[in-house]
Each structure stands twice: as structure tokens, then as C-alpha cells.
Amino acid sequence: MSKFADKERHHLFIEPQSMDNTECYINGLSTSLPPEVQREMIHSVVGMENAKIVRFGYAIEYDFVDPRELRHTLETKKISGLYCAGQINGTTGYEEAAAQGIMAGINAGLSLQGKEPLILGRDEAYIGVLIDDLVTKGTNEPYRMFTSRAEYRLLLREESADTRLGKYGHALGLIDDKEYERIKLKDEQIKYGAQLLEDTKFTPNKEFNALLESMDEQPLKDVSTAQQLIARKSFDVQKMLKIVPELEKFDEYIKEEILVEGKYARYIDKQSDEIRRMKKYLKINIPEGFDFTIVSGLSKEVQEKLKSFAPPTLQAAMNISGITPAAIEILHIYIKIAKRDAQ
Ligand SMILES: Cc1cc2nc3c(=O)[nH]c(=O)nc-3n(C[C@H](O)[C@H](O)[C@H](O)COP(=O)(O)OP(=O)(O)OC[C@H]3O[C@@H](n4cnc5c(N)ncnc54)[C@H](O)[C@@H]3O)c2cc1C
């Protein structure tokens, strides 16, 4: 099989390994082809005709359990009490293995205690996306947790991990009461600050515009909320405090978080709208015999996948591994046109 046969070029990064020698790492050339082929490939690159290869590339092969054989708890469906985590489930990567390891361990423990399992949602954690993808879609290539796989990624920011997941950590005994109180307070303060930004309105009067001008900011033309103002790229914490001094009382990291939340707010709203729209799209039928190859904007690989699975609905298309929400959006437009033309 020839991958990317349609491509005429491929980008390689030559990374020097040391100041003391001329050894370089070729980033972007992942290959497990025989040494002779690798040598020929390297020598075919202009400027590397005489390069000496110090170490050849290689690949690791391993068997895995079809993760669709697992429940969301990572317990196998066939053997109760047996949990699988990591590479054995078709993933690759340290974080992927660790994330599944902790979830399988937690759920095995909860099950032994006769307690409800812990299943994280796709809108709560990357772990939720990872496990849901694996157990519902399976995978035919080593799965990595790319951020692009998470449709709610604006909510899954690292600085909000404690406020998103602290309640579970506390219930499981992983977070003590004192730490949990801190997390709850942080959450309350950020929510309060975000609401304050939304509720505080400014009119474009002389006085306020003079304040903006003193901060090198463009004057206001229309009534605007503090949230709209801080969405400006140039707005930092100091400027935010000048227009909403009430936020001064919070700790530095809370102020920073309120600013970030405020800056993201309209994007999060937009994302929520997209998710609602997407949920509606997913019910749409794909006409029988629909030609996926005409959908420009989809990679050849994705077109081929859709052709071979021939999903009857957009929901079924979405369930195919590697089909992203963005691909569904494009597909939806083409299906709409095809249906209109057929009328
Ligand atoms: C060369 C290389 C480079 C890599 N680089 C990166 C990287 O830069 N970043 C990254 O994120 N990932 C990287 N990976 C991938 C990453 O290492 C693995 O995906 C990850 O370690 C898998 O963890 P795991 O716990 O699922 O499996 P493993 O770490 O393989 O653990 C499985 C364990 O089970 C033991 N075992 C097997 N059979 C038995 C048995 N019958 N009885 C008892 N014990 C048994 C094994 O000895 C092993 O200790 C790399 C992998 C390789 C090979």
C-alpha cells in the first residue's frame, strides 16, 4: 500500500543533536522500511546525498484487544472483574496508558466495594474522550489522544482540571478536605468573576473613553460589557482590574483565571452552539450510493474510509474512527446539496 501517493513533497526537519558533532535527527521521517530503502530515501534528499546513517529507524509491533470488547469502566465484557489498560487496548503513549491505568484501577476498586463506577464524560476530561472513542469506535491504528478528537476542548483546559474533576477526586479519597475546599472556593470565585464581567456594562461616555485611552485602548463606540472589552487581545489582568476594580480582592491566579474565562466565553458559547447544531446533523440520512470522493475538503484517507463503511447516517459516519466533527460539517453541506439537486 502506498500512503499519500498523491503528494509530491514531504516536510522533514533536520534537528542537530549536539554542538560537538554533526549527528542530526530527522524529524518527520517515520519509517520501518528495510535499511537499504531508508538509505536510498535519505540519499534522495537534495543536500543529503552523502549523509551517513548512524542509526536506522525501526517499528514496534504488538497485539491488542479490540477495545470495543470493553465497557466504559475498562472492564472486559466477556470476563467480569478483568480490566485492561494501556497499549493492550490499542493506544500508544505514556499519558494514554497512565490515564487508562488510573481509570481501570479506580473502577476495579469501586466494583470490589460494590460502588457505582466512575465514567468521565467527553465534556469533562480528555480521559472521557479517550475511553469513549476506544470502546465505541475501536481503532485500527495506534490511538493517540490528539486534542482535535475532543469536541469540547475549550472546556478541557489544564488550568480548570481541578475544578472539573476535584469532586471525583474528593469522593474517591484522592483529594483531602482542605484541598477540596480550596478547589470549591476557586470555582466559586471564578464563576462570580465571570458573571461580574458579563453583568458590568459601560457606555461610551467621555470619562470611560478617557480611561481606555490612558491604557492605550481604542475608545468605545457602543454600550459594551466588561466581558466584551476583555476579549480584546490587548487586555491583560491589569487593564481588567482598572475597569472592574472589584476583582482586585482575589488572589493573583484567580484574577488570571477570570480573565482567561472571560476571553474564552464567546468561543465557548460558539462551541456550545456548534455542538447543538452537530447533534441535529447527526440524525440526517446519507443518500444511498452517495459519492464520498466528490467531497473536497476531506482527505483521501477519510474519503476512502467513508466509501468502504458506507454509513447510512451522519451519526454512523461520526462513529467511524478518525472521522472528526469538522469532517461531518463538510459532509453535511455536500449531502444538503446532493439532496437539493435530487429534488
Ligand atoms: C522506543 C519507544 C519509544 C517511545 N516513545 C514514546 C514517547 O516519546 N512518548 C510517549 O508518550 N510514548 C512513547 N512510546 C510508547 C509508550 O512507551 C507505550 O505506549 C506505553 O509505555 C505503554 O504502556 P503500557 O503500560 O500499556 O505497556 P508497557 O509499558 O509495555 O507495560 C506492560 C508491562 O507488562 C509486562 N508484561 C508483559 N507480559 C507480561 C506477563 N505475561 N506477565 C507479567 N508481566 C507482563 C511487561 O514486562 C511490561 O512491563 C514509546 C515506545 C517505544 C517502544
The ligand as an SDF file (V2000), in Angstrom:
LIG
                    3D

 53 58  0  0  0  0  0  0  0  0999 V2000
   11.1070    3.0250   21.5430 C   0  0  0  0  0  0  0  0  0  0  0  0
    9.8120    3.6020   22.0510 C   0  0  0  0  0  0  0  0  0  0  0  0
    9.7030    4.9630   22.2180 C   0  0  0  0  0  0  0  0  0  0  0  0
    8.5280    5.5100   22.7150 C   0  0  0  0  0  0  0  0  0  0  0  0
    8.4630    6.8580   22.8790 N   0  0  0  0  0  0  0  0  0  0  0  0
    7.3580    7.4070   23.4200 C   0  0  0  0  0  0  0  0  0  0  0  0
    7.3160    8.7850   23.6740 C   0  0  0  0  0  0  0  0  0  0  0  0
    8.2440    9.5420   23.4220 O   0  0  0  0  0  0  0  0  0  0  0  0
    6.1750    9.3100   24.2040 N   0  0  0  0  0  0  0  0  0  0  0  0
    5.1220    8.5170   24.5230 C   0  0  0  0  0  0  0  0  0  0  0  0
    4.1220    9.0400   25.0350 O   0  0  0  0  0  0  0  0  0  0  0  0
    5.1340    7.1830   24.2810 N   0  0  0  0  0  0  0  0  0  0  0  0
    6.2220    6.6000   23.7360 C   0  0  0  0  0  0  0  0  0  0  0  0
    6.2430    5.2570   23.4810 N   0  0  0  0  0  0  0  0  0  0  0  0
    5.0380    4.4500   23.7490 C   0  0  0  0  0  0  0  0  0  0  0  0
    4.8880    4.1290   25.2100 C   0  0  0  0  0  0  0  0  0  0  0  0
    6.1250    3.6760   25.7230 O   0  0  0  0  0  0  0  0  0  0  0  0
    3.8650    2.9950   25.4110 C   0  0  0  0  0  0  0  0  0  0  0  0
    2.6970    3.2520   24.6820 O   0  0  0  0  0  0  0  0  0  0  0  0
    3.4990    2.8540   26.8670 C   0  0  0  0  0  0  0  0  0  0  0  0
    4.6510    2.6960   27.6640 O   0  0  0  0  0  0  0  0  0  0  0  0
    2.5770    1.6680   27.0680 C   0  0  0  0  0  0  0  0  0  0  0  0
    2.3790    1.4680   28.4470 O   0  0  0  0  0  0  0  0  0  0  0  0
    1.6530    0.1680   28.9410 P   0  0  0  0  0  0  0  0  0  0  0  0
    1.6420    0.2530   30.4430 O   0  0  0  0  0  0  0  0  0  0  0  0
    0.3690   -0.0120   28.2530 O   0  0  0  0  0  0  0  0  0  0  0  0
    2.5790   -1.0400   28.4630 O   0  0  0  0  0  0  0  0  0  0  0  0
    4.0720   -1.3870   28.8490 P   0  0  0  0  0  0  0  0  0  0  0  0
    4.8060   -0.1760   29.3110 O   0  0  0  0  0  0  0  0  0  0  0  0
    4.5970   -2.1720   27.7080 O   0  0  0  0  0  0  0  0  0  0  0  0
    3.8700   -2.2870   30.1210 O   0  0  0  0  0  0  0  0  0  0  0  0
    3.4780   -3.6360   30.0320 C   0  0  0  0  0  0  0  0  0  0  0  0
    4.2070   -4.3830   31.1380 C   0  0  0  0  0  0  0  0  0  0  0  0
    3.6790   -5.7000   31.2370 O   0  0  0  0  0  0  0  0  0  0  0  0
    4.7590   -6.6040   31.4110 C   0  0  0  0  0  0  0  0  0  0  0  0
    4.3040   -7.9200   30.9590 N   0  0  0  0  0  0  0  0  0  0  0  0
    4.0830   -8.3480   29.6990 C   0  0  0  0  0  0  0  0  0  0  0  0
    3.6620   -9.6190   29.6880 N   0  0  0  0  0  0  0  0  0  0  0  0
    3.5910   -9.9960   30.9830 C   0  0  0  0  0  0  0  0  0  0  0  0
    3.2110  -11.2060   31.6310 C   0  0  0  0  0  0  0  0  0  0  0  0
    2.8080  -12.2560   30.9470 N   0  0  0  0  0  0  0  0  0  0  0  0
    3.2730  -11.2410   32.9660 N   0  0  0  0  0  0  0  0  0  0  0  0
    3.6720  -10.1790   33.6940 C   0  0  0  0  0  0  0  0  0  0  0  0
    4.0350   -9.0020   33.1320 N   0  0  0  0  0  0  0  0  0  0  0  0
    3.9890   -8.9170   31.7970 C   0  0  0  0  0  0  0  0  0  0  0  0
    5.8770   -6.0280   30.5780 C   0  0  0  0  0  0  0  0  0  0  0  0
    7.1090   -6.5070   31.0160 O   0  0  0  0  0  0  0  0  0  0  0  0
    5.7090   -4.5350   30.8590 C   0  0  0  0  0  0  0  0  0  0  0  0
    6.4100   -4.1150   31.9950 O   0  0  0  0  0  0  0  0  0  0  0  0
    7.4120    4.6790   23.0110 C   0  0  0  0  0  0  0  0  0  0  0  0
    7.5360    3.2940   22.8320 C   0  0  0  0  0  0  0  0  0  0  0  0
    8.7020    2.7690   22.3540 C   0  0  0  0  0  0  0  0  0  0  0  0
    8.8220    1.2700   22.2080 C   0  0  0  0  0  0  0  0  0  0  0  0
  1  2  1  0
  2  3  1  0
  2 52  2  0
  3  4  2  0
  4  5  1  0
  4 50  1  0
  5  6  2  0
  6  7  1  0
  6 13  1  0
  7  8  2  0
  7  9  1  0
  9 10  1  0
 10 11  2  0
 10 12  1  0
 12 13  2  0
 13 14  1  0
 14 15  1  0
 14 50  1  0
 15 16  1  0
 16 17  1  0
 16 18  1  0
 18 19  1  0
 18 20  1  0
 20 21  1  0
 20 22  1  0
 22 23  1  0
 23 24  1  0
 24 25  2  0
 24 26  1  0
 24 27  1  0
 27 28  1  0
 28 29  2  0
 28 30  1  0
 28 31  1  0
 31 32  1  0
 32 33  1  0
 33 34  1  0
 33 48  1  0
 34 35  1  0
 35 36  1  0
 35 46  1  0
 36 37  1  0
 36 45  1  0
 37 38  2  0
 38 39  1  0
 39 40  1  0
 39 45  2  0
 40 41  1  0
 40 42  2  0
 42 43  1  0
 43 44  2  0
 44 45  1  0
 46 47  1  0
 46 48  1  0
 48 49  1  0
 50 51  2  0
 51 52  1  0
 52 53  1  0
M  END
$$$$
